[in-house]
């Protein structure tokens, strides 16, 4: 079985891991209120999904 001959340095290890970063979440505009929301989900601002109202959002006074 293959075994490394030398210890991998911190620099070499970190160079290999440079592409492990997280990507920001993809967001789309709501077709009703034009606020940013996650795709394929009900808009938390107005409660619409696919052009129709799915949940009723009460406005704060």
N, C-alpha and C positions, 0 to 999 in steps of 0.2 A: 504494500500500500504506500502511496506517495506521501511523504512528510516534508514540510518546509525545512530547508536547510538553515535559514536565518529567520529571526523574529521580524514580522512586518512592522515597519516604523509607523509612528503616529501620523507623520506627514503623508505617507503612502496610503494608509488606511483612510485618512480624511479626504484625500483626493478622490478616492473611489466612492465615497459617500456624498460628494457634492450635489448629486442629482436626486437625493432623497427628500427634497423639500416638498412641503405641502402646496397644493395649488389652491387659489381662492375659489370659493364656491361659485358655480355658474348661476347668474341671475338673469331673469327676463322681465320685461315690462308687462304689467297687467293690462289687458285690452280694455278694461272698463275705467280704472282710475289712474293708470299709467305709473303706478308705484312699482319699485323693484320687488320681485318675489322669486322663490325657487321655482324652477320649471315643473310642470305636471303636478301642481298643488294649488289648493284654494288660496286666494289672495287674503292675507291676514288683515289688510286694510279695509277692503270693501266686501269680502265674502263671495266674490264671483269666481266661477271656473267655467271655461269653455263658453263664455258669452252669456251665462245665466247665473242667477243668484242661488248659491248652494246653502250658505248659512246666513242668518240674519245678524248683522252687526249693529248693536245699539250705540248711538253717538253719545259721547260724554257731554254733560252740561257744564 
